[in-house]
Amino acid sequence: MLRIKNLDKTFNQLKVFENINVEILKGELLGVVGSNGAGKTTLLNLIMSNLDFEGEILIEGIPNYEYLSKYRDNILLLPDEIFIYEFLTGIEFIKFILDLKKIPFSKVEKNVEILLQLFNLSERSNSLIKEYSHGMKQKIALISVLIQSPKILLLDEPVSGLDAISLIVLKKILISMSKRGITIIFTTHILDFVENLC
């Protein structure tokens, strides 16, 4: 599904990655662990072809930049620093993201309702996002991504701000997506989360 070959990346003469080689299979859950500044976010940006690098990143045997130009909807990235429209309600934001992806809300409405319940947001889905806590904003952003069906899902620090119950919910959802053949790569500095999930 995704193969990284002889990957090198340098910032201002500082070597971030050197000769990285890894193959990630369809439906695999890969947790990337490291402290702040270790290169976790950089790795996801390299996969998304947002940065130059030396070596190869292949998706289904195709160089990542070519794959993304043809099959952009097959791969999704939820960044660590999420951009969210605070003057929309939670449900309006989800609908907005679905509209951008040309996914009819009616097609996924039941699943949205389930995710809102699981993340304990049903009663607040019609409140303005500007009234949300950091954790609630994170959950709405997660729902807007999890409701889609990409082939590859990249999550940068997805557990940031989540409470203990939401962590359990997220684990179960990611395992379920993995069993459906979705390849998932996520970054975190929380070792327990990776150990329990991967």
Secondary structure, 3 states (H helix, E strand, C coil): CEEEEEEEEEECCEEEEEEEEEEECCCCEEEEECCCCCCHHHHHHHHCCCCCCEEEEEECCEEHHHHHHHCHHHEEEECCCCCCCCCCEHHHHHHHHHHHCCCCHHHHHHHHHHHHHHCCCHHHCCCEHHHCCHHHHHHHHHHHHHCCCCCEEEEECCCCCCCHHHHHHHHHHHHHHHHCCCEEEEEECCHHHHHHHC
